[in-house]
Amino acid sequence: MQPWAFKSFQPSQKKKQPNTPNSSNPRLLSLLTAIVAATILLLFYFRRTLIDPNSLCAPAVPLTEAQAIVAEEFETTPTTLVTILHYATASGVPQQTKGEIRRPFDVLQSLAPCNFLIFGLGHDALMWDTFNPRGTTLFLEEDPKWTIYSLQRFPILRAHTLRFSTRLSEAKTLLSSYKKDCAGAPDRRPLKGHRRCKLALSELPEEVYDRDWDVIMIDGPRGYFAAAPGRMQVIYSVAMLARGKRSGVTHVFLHDVDREVEKLYAAEFLCLKYRVGGVSKLWHFVIPPVVNVSDISHGFC
């Protein structure tokens, strides 16, 4: 972006008319300076909270020798084989159990290639991406540094980082007030720009709003201590995305349902009547679209 610059105004050689302001007037210069400063402040204030890790300017995180070998393999070796190599040599393992992994795996195999949205960029990211060959898999992660590190290791992944405006300690208050705070959203893109609704993720990438997601996994952000963001915004927003899908159902997988907030918000927004099963700490919902997406006066269920 070009730096701000002021034109140098030279006194006119023509005869000045009475009461004509001189462009070199200090008041005019002060006014222009104030306008420019206000514009910069507004641009800063209204900046997008979404961060594309590909555009972040940050030092490279050193990879171990084994990690560097795996990262280089993506240039010449099929992804499936690189994935096997990674998990065969990695010390970090997927956070979910074999049973929890198997259920979404079966759904992805029945739908692939499909649109797969994942909240949380964990050690299992490469695995999930590989389970959806030729499909669209997108990760949304809260930690920019971890995102950059993950993309260094697995350059085939697509990921964005985002910030959350909630705290886990606010969960019950937000649940009791959402019908008032979140009412009045447009049916088309009910989340985008809806800042009055504290549960709405209102500044996601355009692709998230525009694309119909067949499968959504909720395994982030952090939600195990009072100051953590919690998954309240994610669960609400995923429910709205599923309700607004143009055709077909949305498979939603929610992890860590052994925690109180996940259970409360799943019952309120994902609806237990749409729950079709689960394994251990993972619940599986199949949510149909609705006609009036923004009509939440009577709740979601």
N, C-alpha and C positions, 0 to 999 in steps of 0.2 A: 504494500500500500504506500502510495506516495505521501511524504510528510506534508503536514499543513504548511502553507506559505502565504504570506500576504504580498500583494502587489505593491510596489513602491509608487506612490502617487506623486507626480511632479506638478509643481504649480503651473497653471495654464499660462500660456503666453498671451492669450486673448484677454481683453479687458473684462474684468469681473463685473457682474451685475450686482446691484445692491442686494443684501440679505441672502446671497448665494453662499451656502456653506462651503468652506475650504476643505478639500479632501484630506489635507494634512492636519485637520483639526484634532487635537488630542482626544476630544470627546468621542469623535467618530472612531478613532483607533481603539479607544477603550471599549466602545460598544461592540466592535467587531471581535475583539479579543474575548469579551464575555460570551458572545454567541458561539464562538469556536470552542471555548472551554466547556460550555453547557452541552454542546453537541457531543463532545468526547465523553463527558460524564454519563450522558444518556445512553450512548452506545455501550459503555462499560456496564451500566446498570442492567440493560436489557439483553446482555449477551446470553447466548444459549448455554444452559448448564450441561448439555450433552458434550462430551469430549470424544473426538475421534482419535484413538491412539495413534493412528497413522500420521496424524498431523502434529502430535506432541513433539516438542523439542526436548529430549531427555537423553542423558548419556546411556550408552548401551550397557546392559547388565551382563557381566561376564558369565558365560556358560561353561559348564564342566566339559571335559574332553568327550565324554559319552553323549552329552546333550548336543554338542556341536556336530558330532558325527550324524546324529539322527536328523538335525535341522538341515544339513547339507543333502541328505538322502532324498528330500522332497523334490529336488530338482530333476532327479533321474529315475526314481523308483516309484512304483504304484503306491498310492496312499495306504491301501490295506496292508501291504507288506511293511511299510514304515511304521504303521501303528503297532503291528506285532513286535517289531524290533524295539520300539519304545517301551512297551509294557513288559517285554521280556527282560529289559535291562534297567528299568526305572525302580527307584526305591519307594517313590510315592505311588500309591494305588488309588483307584476310584473310591470316592467316599461312600458310595452305596453298596449294599450287599449284592450277591449274585442274584438272589430272588428279586430284589428291587430293580436291578438292571434288566432282568429278563422280560418283565411286563412291558415297559416302553419299547424294548427291542422288538418284541413280537408285533406291536402296533406299527412301528416304523417299517418293518419288513412287509406288512400288509398294505401300506400306503406308499412306500418309496417308489419314485422320488416324490418328496412332499416338502411342504414349508414347515420348518421346525425352529421354534423360538425358545431360547434357553436363558433363564435368569440365573446367573452364576457361572463363572468361568473357572472350573475346578480342575483337579488332576484328571478328571474323566472327560475333559473337553474333546480331546482328539478321538476318543472312543465314540462319543455321541456323533461327532461330525462324520466319522467313517460309517456309522450305522445308517446314514442317509445319503448313499451315493447318488450323484447327479441331481440331488435336491438342493434346496436352499436352507442352510443352517446358520443362524445368527445368534451370537452370544451378547448379553448385556451384563456388564460387571461394574461393581461399585469402586474398585480399587484401580486407579490408573497405572500405578507402578507394576502391579501384578499383571495387568492386561498387556503392557509393553513387554514384560518378561515372557509371557505366554506366547505372544506373537513372534518374538525372536526364536523361540523354540519350535513353534509350529506355524510357519508362515502361511500355510494354506487356510488357517482359520479366519473367520470374519467376526470382528468383535467391536463393540463400542463401550465406553464407560459412561455412567450417569451418576448424578448426585441425588440423594434422597432428602426430603425436607421433614421427615417424621422421626420420632424416637419411639422405641418399643414401649416406654413408659406411658405414651399417649394412646395406646391401642384402644382401651375401653372408651375413652372420651371420644375418639374419632368414630368409633362404631355407633355410639349413641346419637351423634349429630349429623351423620352423612346424608340422611334423607333431606334435611334442610340445606346443608352446605353444597350438596352436589346436584340439586335439582336445577332444571333449566338448561341443561346442555343440549346442543343440537344433535339430531339423530345421526347426521353424517359427521364422523370424527368427533364423538362425544368427549374424548379425552383431550385432544389437542387444544392448548391454550386455555383450558378450563382451570385457571389458577385459584379460583374461589373454592374449588373442591380440593381439600388437602389430601384426599386419597387418590386423586387422579394424577397419573404420570403425564403431565401436560407438555413435556418438551422431549419426547422421544424422537429418534430418527424418523424421517418421513416414511421410510420403507416399512417401519413397524405399523404405522397407521394405514398405509395403502394396501398392504398385502394381507390376504386371507391366510391365517395360520392354521394348519391342520393339526399340529401337535405343539403343545407348550409345556415346558418343564419349569417348575418353580423350585429352585434350590439355592436361592440367594435373594436379597443380601443377608448379612449377618442378623441374627435375631435371638441371641442367647444372653444378652445383658441389657440393662435398662437404657443405656445411652446408645445402643445399636439402632440402626434405621428400622429394623423389623421388616416383615414382609407384608405389612398392611396395604401399602400402596400397590405392590405388585399383584396381590390377590384380587383387589378391587379392579385394577386396570385389566388384568387378564380376563376377568369375568365380563367386563365391558367389550373387550375385543372379541370374545367368543359370542356374545349376544349380537354383536354387529356384523358377524361374518355373513357374506352375501349368499352363500349356499353351503349346505352340509354342516356336520357337527364338528366340534373342536374337542380333541382329546387333551385333557389337562392333567398333568401329574404334579402333585404337591408332596414335597419331601419334608421330613421332620414334623410329622403330625402328632408326635408324642408331646409336643409343646402346646401350651394353652392357647396362645394367640393364633397359631396355625389352625387349630381346631375350631375356634370361635369364628374366624374369618372365613374358613372353608364352609362352615354351616350357613353363614349369612349370605355369602356371595357366590360360591361355587355350587351350593345346594346339595344336601345329602341325598335328595331324590335322584340326582344325576350321577351319584357315585356308583360305579359298576364293579368296584373291587379294590383290592390293595394288597400290599405285601409289607409286613413289618412297619416301617415308618413312612411308607409311600402309599398315597391314596390316588386312585384313578377315577376321573370324572369324564363323562361324555356330555357336553353341553350343546344344546341346539340353538340356532339363531332365533331372535324374536323380532316382531314387527316394529314395536316402538322401543328402540334401544335405550333412550334417555328417560323413559317413564319408570322411575324407581320409587314412586310415591308409596307403593305397596310392597317394597322390597324386591328382591331378586328371585325369590323362590315361590 
